[in-house]
């Protein structure tokens, strides 16, 4: 046997042997390591109902009026809540690169979905109101007069409609809608409005929500919120089902498929990971703003990870720069609901499913994440109303590289929003006007008036990156070795800074093919 044939044979055996070892090792990974202990923890959880029927009778409570009904016994809890991010919509953030410590939140920001809720923190742009459909396409005139929106306050603030004070007063104590979280029946968000649990009314003090639930149903209080209570708002963020947060969709409500989210399918509730203390809860994502506490991490429940022979050893020792989510959440919108990937306010269309006018939306399913380095501590972000530098507004983007970070999956969202060319500031949009009339110019001019800005028809691109933390699939469906170490790699390895020759990315299968080629050439010559 000549040298070329010998080298070819050795490469073939090495390549096939490595593939076989990976395949055998991977086959032994039938359950996420550490899951046995984690599921014991889940089994002890549940949604506890605390029946208040007798308490309500004792205090002659015959009507649910929000926190006013609850104050007599729960004043401390109400005070805690009105000082939380969920109510105030602002807190101290220290992770924006180059900005130090800043007071920021959804009441201060301009976002890539609906623009601004407020101008200058307190002047309402889109917080509360009553938008009804006033103009329809031909043939849909019967929809005129339909209630289509009541403002961002449907979710933001968990209030009864009064604008939450940044520094809460005694009035705020009667402005909380406790049951949006603490009921299995009553719901917040657009679901609550649609099902008639909340009615928006004009009072002498402004627009307010009036709860509509029998005292018998209101008495069935839940100690900790169920996932469906959280999802009534969070699964519809951005104005529709699964428009905003990756894999936080109506797919998670009710019975959940393991193929969409194995954790919630087996009984986990949102509050098991997003733990509350004195009604304060935290996130640490690149595109989120609550920083009141730290959510649990994967390793809090999975301390004993990849134990499978060979594959487990390789992952634990040679993949420390890869976040858990990168392998265990391979797709976004892999359930029933697509996700909004682009929102273009330059073009307005009638959305028949939502029954209102909307910016042009691009919705996609089974979307692959964008993979980027993140150090888990810092991000680049746009703080409104700072003048914009450049031609693109970066709402939020991770900061990190190979030296200090890990590779994480992100969801990219793009929007085109109105822009003041002179002051270099994006202009608020009166979204209710768009929903009702389909008139973007009128909506932007109204927003510009509130903010003392000028609209000349200019729009600017805005981009945001959001962590993909939900939608963990069963271990058997996680990314395998060849999903990345192959010509069809899921990861943009060169973009991530891996400069090695492509053969190193592709690994054993290519080595085996080279061996076959060398053997074939050697035999052909003979």
N, C-alpha and C positions, 0 to 999 in steps of 0.2 A: 504493500500500500504506500503510495507516494505521500509527500508531506501535505499537499493540498487536501487529499482525501482524508488523511488523519485529522487535520485541523477541522475539516468539515464535520467528521464524525463526532469529534469531541464537542464542538459547538452544538451540534444537534442534540447529543445526549445531555449536555449541560442545560440547554434551553428547555428541552422537554422535561428533564428532571426537576428543574425549578418550577415550571408550570404545574407539574404533578403535585409537588410539595405544597404549592400555594393552594391548589384545588382541594387537596385533602384537608389542609389546615382550615381553609375557608368553610368547608363542609361541616366541620366540627363546631362552627360558630352558629348554632341554631337559636340561641337566646342571648340577648344583650347581657354581658357579664355583669354580675352584681344585681341583676333584675330580681332574682329570687328574694333578696332582702328588701328591695324596693317595693315589690308588690305586697309583701306582708304589711308594710307601712301603709300602702294605699287601702288595703282591706279594712284598716281600722278607722278610715275616714268616712264621712257621710254628711248629709245636710240635715241638721237638727232643727226641728220645728218647735218653737216655744209658744204654746197657745196662750194668748193674752185675753181670752174671752172673759174670764172671771175678773181680771184686773180692770178691764174696761167697764164692766158692770159696777165694780166697787167705786170707781171714780166718775161714774155716770158719763162715760165717753161714748157718744153715739155717732160720731163722724170723724173720719180721718182727715186732718188738715195739715199734713206734713209734720215737721218737727214740733210744731205747736202742740200736737197731740202727745208727743213723746217726752217733752221737757220735764214734766213733773217728776219722772223717775230717772230720766237719762240725760240730765243737763250736762254732766261731764262729757259724755260721749258726743253730744251735739257740739259742745265747745271745741272738742278735739277735731271734729270733722270740719268746722268752719275755718280752722287754721291749717287745713290740709291742702295739698295740691289739687285734689279732686274738686274742691270747692273754690279755692282762691285762683286757680289756674296760673300760678306763678310760684317759683321757689328759687333758692340759690343754686347756681350751677358753677362748677369749677373745672369742667373738662373741655371747654372750648379753647382750642389752641390760640395762644396770644392774647386772650381776653381776661385772664385772671378770674376773680369772683364776680359774677353778674346775676342780677335778679331777672329771670326770664321764664317764659312759659307760653302756653297757647294764647294768653291774653295779650302778649307783647309781640308775637311773631307774625310773619307773613308766610303762609304755607303754600305748597304746590298743588293743593286740591281746591280750596275755596277762598284763597286770599287771606284777608284779615278778619278776625272776629271783632277786634277793637282797634281803634286808633288811639295812640298815646295811653294805652292800658285801660282807660275808663270810658272813652267815647264809643258807644256801640255802633258798629257797622252792620253786623249780621247776627247779633246775639239773640234777639227775640223779636217776633212779629207774627204776622199772619199773611202768608202768600197764597193766593188762590189763582187758578189758571184763568187768564183773561183772553188769551189768543190761542187758537188751535189751527193745525193744518186742515185743509178741506176734508170734510167727512168725519171730523172728530168734534164737531161743535157741541155734542152732548156732554163733553168733559168740562166745558166752561163752568167756572164757579167751584170746581173741586179744590179742596184744601190740599196744597202740595208741599208746604213747609212751614215751620214755626221758628226757624232760626237754629243757630248752633247750640243754643241752650237746651235743645232736645236731649243732648248728651253732656255738653260741657258745663260743669258746675253742679250737676245733680241738685238744682235749685227749683224753687217755685216761680222763677222768672225775674225776681229782682236781681239786678247786677250785683254779684258778690263783691263785697268790699275787700280790698287788699289787706287792710287792717280791720278785721271784723268788729262790728258793733253789736249791740243787743238786738237790733233789727235782723241781723243775719241769723240769729238763733231760731227764728221762725220762718226761715227761707229755705230750709232743707227738705228735700223729698226723700225721706228715709226708706220708703218701701221700694224705690227703684233698685235697691240692693237687697233689702231684707224681706222680700216676699217671693214666693214661688209662683204667684198668680199675677200680681201687678207688675207692669213692665215700664221701663224707661225707653228713651230713644224713639225712633220713628215707629217702632212696633207699638209702643205705649200710646202714641197719638192715633195710629191707625185703628187700634182695637178699642179706643175710647176710654182708656184709663186716665188720660189727661186731656183737659180742654183748655185751649188758650183763649183768654178773654181780655178785653180792654177795660182797665179800671182807671180811676182818677190819678193813680200813681204810675200808670203805664201798663204794659202787657204783663199778664201773670198766668200761671198754670193753676187750674183747679182740679185736684184729684177726684176721680170718679171710681170709687170702689166701696162695696158694702162694708159695714163695720165688722160683719161676721168674717168676711174674707181678710180684711185688714188685720184681724186678730191673730191670724196664722203667721206669726213672725218667725223668720229663720235667723238663727244665731249668726251664721256666716253665709255670705252670698254663694249661690250656686253658679256654675259656669254659664247657665242660660241667662241669669241676671246680668252678669258681666257682658255677655255677648250681645245682649239686646242693644247695647251701644257700640261696643268695640268691633263686632262683626260687620257693622254697617258704617264704620268710620269713612269719611270721605264722601258721604252722600249716597251710598248704595251698598248692596251685598258684596263683601270682599273687595271693595274698591281700593282699600288702603293697605292695611297691615298684612304681610305675607302669611298665608295659611291661617289667619284669624278670620274665619268665614262662617256662614250659617251651617257649613258642613259639620261644625263642632256642636251644634245645638241638638238636644234630644239624644237619640242613640247615635253613636259615632262609629264609623268603620275603622278597624285597625289599619287598613291600608292608607287611611288619611292621617290619623294621629293615634299612635298606639297608646300614648299616655291617657288621653281623655277617653279612649275606647274602653280602657280598663278601670275607669273610675276616678281619675285625678280631677280635681276642681282647680280653677284658676288660682284660688287663694292658697292652695297647697305649695305653689312655687312663689307666687307673688304675695308673700306674707305681710300682714298688716300689724302695725303697732300704734295704738292710739289713733286709729283711722288714717294712718300714713302708710303709703306703699311706695316702693321704689322700682325703677327700671334702670338699666345701664346701657341701653341701646344707642347706636349712633344717631338714629332719627327720632328719639323720644326725649322728654324733658323733665319728667318727675325724677328727682334725685333724693327722695326722703328716706330711702332705705335701700338695702341691697337684696335683690332676689336671689333665690337659691341657684346654684350652678349644677351642671350635670353630675359632677363628682361628689356633690353632697349626698346624692342618693345612689350613685354608682362608684363607690370608692375602689371596688375590685373590678378592674376593667378587663380587657382582652386577654383571656386565659387560654385560648386555643393554641395548640402546639404550632410552632413556627410563625404563623401569621400573627398571633398574639405577641410573640416576642418582637417581631419586626415592627409592628405598630407601636408598641410601648417604647421601643428604644430608638426608632428611626423616624417617627412621625410626630415628634413633640411640637412641631411647628404647624400642625394641622388641628384646627378646632373640631370638637366632636360633631358639631352641626354639619360640617363640610361633607362628611361621609354619610351621616344618618338622616339628612334632609336633602335629597338629591333634586327635588323639584318643588316648584311653587304652583299653587292652583291645580293640584293633582286630584281634586275632588269634583264636585258638581259645578262650582262657581268659578268663572274666570276672574282675572284680576286686571285692574286698570294700570296699564303701563305708560300711557301717554294721554294727557288732557290738554286740549288746544282751545283756549278761550278766544282765539281769532275766528273760530267757526262755530256757530250755534246750530244744533239740530234738535228735532223733537224726538224724545226717547219714549217710545210707545210702552215699554215695560214699566217705566217709572211714571208715565203719564204727565210729563212736563218737558220744558225746553232744557237742554243741557249743552255744555261745551262738547266739542267732538271728542269722543272717547275711543281709545284703542284698547280692547280687552283681549287677554290671551289666557290659554290654559296650558298646563304641563310645561311651564316655563322653567328653563334652567337658570339657576342663580348666577350672579356676577361674583367672581371670587377676588377678594382683595386682602391685603395685609391690614391688620388692626392690632394695636398694642393694648386694647381693652381699657385705655385710660384717657385718650385724647381724640378729638375730632375737629375737623374744620367745619364751621357753621356760619350762616348769615344771620346777623342780629338786626332786625328791623327797628328803626328805619335808617340804618347806616347807608350812606351813598354806596352804590355798587361799583366795584372796580372790575373792568373787563366786560365781555359780551355774554357771559353766562353767570347766573346766580347759583351758587352751590348752597342749597339749604342745609345739607349735612353730608359729610363724607369722612370715612375713617382715616385716622392717622396711624402710621406704623410701617415697618419694613421687616426684612428677615432678621435684623439684629435684635428687635425688641417685641415683635408681634407674632401672630399666628395667622394662617390663612382661614378666613371666614367666608361663608356665603352671604351675599347681600341681594336685595331686590332693588333694582334701579327704577325710579319714576321720573318722567320728564313732563314738564308743563310749559305752556307759553302764556305769559301773564302780561297785563297792561303795565306800561312803564312811562314815568316822567323823564323825558330826555334831558331836561335842564338840571333837575335836582338829582337825577340818577337814583330814583327811588321807585319801587313797584307801587302801583296804585290799587287801593282796595276796590273790590267789586261788590256792588249791592246785589248779592246772589239771588235774592228773592225776585228782583226785576227780571233777571235772565230766566228763572224758572217760569214766571208768569207770562212774560211777553216775548221772550226770545230776542230781546234787544240788548246786545252787549254794549253798544255805544252809550245808551241811556244809563245802563247799570254802572259803567265805569265813570261816566260824568258825575253821577250821584256820589260814588265813592270818592272821587277826586275832590268834590266840594267839601266833604267831611274832613278830609286830610289836607285841604289847601294845596292840592297838587294840580298839575296841568296834563291833560291827556290830548295828544296830537295824533293818535292812531298807532303809536309805537308799542310793540310787544317785545318781550325778552324771554329767552329760554331759562328755565329753572330746573335744577336736577337735585334729587335726593337719593341717598342710599339708606336702606333700612335693613337691620339684622334679620336673618331668617332663623328664628328660634323655635317656631312651632311647625307641626306637621312631621314629627319623627315617625318614620315607618318601621315595621318589624325588622329586626336585625338581618333576617334573610334577604331583605330588599335594600339594604344599605349598599353604598358603592363598594365594589370589590377592587382588588389590586389592579386588574386589567382595565378597569374603568378610567384609571388615571395613567397607568404605566403601559400605554399602548398608543398606536397611531391615532386612535379616536379619543384621546384623553379628554375627560370632562373639565380639566383645569387648563387655563391658558398659561402654561408653564413658562414660556419665554416672557410674557407680559409680567409675570410675577418675579422675574429676575433670574430664573434658572437658565444660565447661558451654556450649559453642557451640550454636547452633540445630541441630536434628537434620539439616537439609538439608546442613550441612557434613559431617556424618558420612557421609551417603548419597552425596554427590558427583554425578558426571557423569550417572548414569542418571536421577536425579531432575530434574536440570537439563533433560535432554532431554525428559522427560515434561511438565515445566512449559511448555517451548517448544511441544510438541504441543497442550497445552490452550489456550494463548494463540492459536495459529494457528487452532484449531478454533472458538474463540469469535469470532475476527475474521471467518472465512469464513461462519459461521452468520448473523452480522448482515447480511452482504451478500446 
